[in-house]
Amino acid sequence: MMWEILWEHKGKLLGVAAGFFFGLLYLLVGFWDTLVFLVFISTGFYLGRKLDHKEDLRDILDRILPGKFK
């Protein structure tokens, strides 16, 4: 049952794990600003949620940065 829940939300979990990894790396390099850490995790969760809803990554990036990914 737990594996089914994890598999259903794999995009969110992967996004949060990536955000956590890069945020932790950012903190360990010498910067202590935890706000940046939360931004990394939030961004990973946002992108993971969009991927869970079967949205194309290029469409998401085009909405954020119009004209850069065509």
PyMOL CGO cylinders between C-alpha atoms (Angstrom):
from pymol import cmd
from pymol.cgo import CYLINDER

trace = [
    CYLINDER, 0.00, 0.00, 0.00, 2.77, 2.45, 0.86, 0.3, 1, 1, 1, 1, 1, 1,
    CYLINDER, 2.77, 2.45, 0.86, 4.60, 1.68, -2.41, 0.3, 1, 1, 1, 1, 1, 1,
    CYLINDER, 4.60, 1.68, -2.41, 1.41, 2.49, -4.34, 0.3, 1, 1, 1, 1, 1, 1,
    CYLINDER, 1.41, 2.49, -4.34, 1.19, 5.90, -2.66, 0.3, 1, 1, 1, 1, 1, 1,
    CYLINDER, 1.19, 5.90, -2.66, 4.88, 6.57, -3.30, 0.3, 1, 1, 1, 1, 1, 1,
    CYLINDER, 4.88, 6.57, -3.30, 4.57, 5.47, -6.93, 0.3, 1, 1, 1, 1, 1, 1,
    CYLINDER, 4.57, 5.47, -6.93, 1.51, 7.67, -7.45, 0.3, 1, 1, 1, 1, 1, 1,
    CYLINDER, 1.51, 7.67, -7.45, 3.45, 10.75, -6.30, 0.3, 1, 1, 1, 1, 1, 1,
    CYLINDER, 3.45, 10.75, -6.30, 6.84, 9.90, -7.77, 0.3, 1, 1, 1, 1, 1, 1,
    CYLINDER, 6.84, 9.90, -7.77, 7.24, 13.26, -9.51, 0.3, 1, 1, 1, 1, 1, 1,
    CYLINDER, 7.24, 13.26, -9.51, 6.70, 15.20, -6.30, 0.3, 1, 1, 1, 1, 1, 1,
    CYLINDER, 6.70, 15.20, -6.30, 9.06, 12.93, -4.38, 0.3, 1, 1, 1, 1, 1, 1,
    CYLINDER, 9.06, 12.93, -4.38, 11.75, 13.19, -7.03, 0.3, 1, 1, 1, 1, 1, 1,
    CYLINDER, 11.75, 13.19, -7.03, 11.36, 16.96, -7.17, 0.3, 1, 1, 1, 1, 1, 1,
    CYLINDER, 11.36, 16.96, -7.17, 11.59, 17.34, -3.41, 0.3, 1, 1, 1, 1, 1, 1,
    CYLINDER, 11.59, 17.34, -3.41, 14.59, 14.99, -3.27, 0.3, 1, 1, 1, 1, 1, 1,
    CYLINDER, 14.59, 14.99, -3.27, 16.38, 16.99, -5.99, 0.3, 1, 1, 1, 1, 1, 1,
    CYLINDER, 16.38, 16.99, -5.99, 15.53, 20.27, -4.28, 0.3, 1, 1, 1, 1, 1, 1,
    CYLINDER, 15.53, 20.27, -4.28, 16.72, 18.87, -0.95, 0.3, 1, 1, 1, 1, 1, 1,
    CYLINDER, 16.72, 18.87, -0.95, 19.99, 17.64, -2.46, 0.3, 1, 1, 1, 1, 1, 1,
    CYLINDER, 19.99, 17.64, -2.46, 20.83, 20.92, -4.20, 0.3, 1, 1, 1, 1, 1, 1,
    CYLINDER, 20.83, 20.92, -4.20, 19.65, 22.94, -1.23, 0.3, 1, 1, 1, 1, 1, 1,
    CYLINDER, 19.65, 22.94, -1.23, 21.80, 20.91, 1.15, 0.3, 1, 1, 1, 1, 1, 1,
    CYLINDER, 21.80, 20.91, 1.15, 24.74, 21.28, -1.20, 0.3, 1, 1, 1, 1, 1, 1,
    CYLINDER, 24.74, 21.28, -1.20, 24.14, 25.04, -1.24, 0.3, 1, 1, 1, 1, 1, 1,
    CYLINDER, 24.14, 25.04, -1.24, 24.09, 25.16, 2.56, 0.3, 1, 1, 1, 1, 1, 1,
    CYLINDER, 24.09, 25.16, 2.56, 27.20, 23.01, 3.01, 0.3, 1, 1, 1, 1, 1, 1,
    CYLINDER, 27.20, 23.01, 3.01, 29.28, 25.13, 0.66, 0.3, 1, 1, 1, 1, 1, 1,
    CYLINDER, 29.28, 25.13, 0.66, 29.18, 27.91, 3.21, 0.3, 1, 1, 1, 1, 1, 1,
    CYLINDER, 29.18, 27.91, 3.21, 25.93, 29.83, 2.73, 0.3, 1, 1, 1, 1, 1, 1,
    CYLINDER, 25.93, 29.83, 2.73, 23.55, 29.68, 5.67, 0.3, 1, 1, 1, 1, 1, 1,
    CYLINDER, 23.55, 29.68, 5.67, 20.54, 31.37, 4.18, 0.3, 1, 1, 1, 1, 1, 1,
    CYLINDER, 20.54, 31.37, 4.18, 17.80, 28.81, 4.76, 0.3, 1, 1, 1, 1, 1, 1,
    CYLINDER, 17.80, 28.81, 4.76, 15.33, 30.78, 2.66, 0.3, 1, 1, 1, 1, 1, 1,
    CYLINDER, 15.33, 30.78, 2.66, 17.20, 29.62, -0.44, 0.3, 1, 1, 1, 1, 1, 1,
    CYLINDER, 17.20, 29.62, -0.44, 16.96, 26.06, 0.86, 0.3, 1, 1, 1, 1, 1, 1,
    CYLINDER, 16.96, 26.06, 0.86, 13.16, 26.35, 1.03, 0.3, 1, 1, 1, 1, 1, 1,
    CYLINDER, 13.16, 26.35, 1.03, 13.01, 27.85, -2.46, 0.3, 1, 1, 1, 1, 1, 1,
    CYLINDER, 13.01, 27.85, -2.46, 14.85, 24.83, -3.86, 0.3, 1, 1, 1, 1, 1, 1,
    CYLINDER, 14.85, 24.83, -3.86, 12.47, 22.40, -2.17, 0.3, 1, 1, 1, 1, 1, 1,
    CYLINDER, 12.47, 22.40, -2.17, 9.39, 24.39, -3.18, 0.3, 1, 1, 1, 1, 1, 1,
    CYLINDER, 9.39, 24.39, -3.18, 10.53, 24.60, -6.79, 0.3, 1, 1, 1, 1, 1, 1,
    CYLINDER, 10.53, 24.60, -6.79, 11.17, 20.87, -6.87, 0.3, 1, 1, 1, 1, 1, 1,
    CYLINDER, 11.17, 20.87, -6.87, 7.73, 20.19, -5.43, 0.3, 1, 1, 1, 1, 1, 1,
    CYLINDER, 7.73, 20.19, -5.43, 6.08, 22.57, -7.94, 0.3, 1, 1, 1, 1, 1, 1,
    CYLINDER, 6.08, 22.57, -7.94, 7.78, 20.98, -10.95, 0.3, 1, 1, 1, 1, 1, 1,
    CYLINDER, 7.78, 20.98, -10.95, 7.12, 17.47, -9.61, 0.3, 1, 1, 1, 1, 1, 1,
    CYLINDER, 7.12, 17.47, -9.61, 3.42, 18.28, -9.13, 0.3, 1, 1, 1, 1, 1, 1,
    CYLINDER, 3.42, 18.28, -9.13, 3.21, 19.57, -12.70, 0.3, 1, 1, 1, 1, 1, 1,
    CYLINDER, 3.21, 19.57, -12.70, 4.86, 16.40, -14.00, 0.3, 1, 1, 1, 1, 1, 1,
    CYLINDER, 4.86, 16.40, -14.00, 2.42, 14.27, -11.96, 0.3, 1, 1, 1, 1, 1, 1,
    CYLINDER, 2.42, 14.27, -11.96, -0.42, 16.03, -13.76, 0.3, 1, 1, 1, 1, 1, 1,
    CYLINDER, -0.42, 16.03, -13.76, 1.17, 15.04, -17.10, 0.3, 1, 1, 1, 1, 1, 1,
    CYLINDER, 1.17, 15.04, -17.10, 2.13, 18.58, -18.12, 0.3, 1, 1, 1, 1, 1, 1,
    CYLINDER, 2.13, 18.58, -18.12, 4.99, 18.95, -20.57, 0.3, 1, 1, 1, 1, 1, 1,
    CYLINDER, 4.99, 18.95, -20.57, 8.15, 20.42, -19.04, 0.3, 1, 1, 1, 1, 1, 1,
    CYLINDER, 8.15, 20.42, -19.04, 8.67, 22.66, -22.08, 0.3, 1, 1, 1, 1, 1, 1,
    CYLINDER, 8.67, 22.66, -22.08, 5.20, 24.18, -21.61, 0.3, 1, 1, 1, 1, 1, 1,
    CYLINDER, 5.20, 24.18, -21.61, 5.93, 24.86, -17.94, 0.3, 1, 1, 1, 1, 1, 1,
    CYLINDER, 5.93, 24.86, -17.94, 9.27, 26.49, -18.72, 0.3, 1, 1, 1, 1, 1, 1,
    CYLINDER, 9.27, 26.49, -18.72, 7.74, 28.50, -21.57, 0.3, 1, 1, 1, 1, 1, 1,
    CYLINDER, 7.74, 28.50, -21.57, 5.18, 29.94, -19.13, 0.3, 1, 1, 1, 1, 1, 1,
    CYLINDER, 5.18, 29.94, -19.13, 7.94, 30.87, -16.68, 0.3, 1, 1, 1, 1, 1, 1,
    CYLINDER, 7.94, 30.87, -16.68, 10.42, 32.16, -19.30, 0.3, 1, 1, 1, 1, 1, 1,
    CYLINDER, 10.42, 32.16, -19.30, 8.40, 33.01, -22.44, 0.3, 1, 1, 1, 1, 1, 1,
    CYLINDER, 8.40, 33.01, -22.44, 10.21, 32.62, -25.75, 0.3, 1, 1, 1, 1, 1, 1,
    CYLINDER, 10.21, 32.62, -25.75, 13.29, 30.86, -24.34, 0.3, 1, 1, 1, 1, 1, 1,
    CYLINDER, 13.29, 30.86, -24.34, 12.29, 27.22, -24.95, 0.3, 1, 1, 1, 1, 1, 1,
    CYLINDER, 12.29, 27.22, -24.95, 10.64, 27.13, -28.38, 0.3, 1, 1, 1, 1, 1, 1,
]
cmd.load_cgo(trace, "trace")
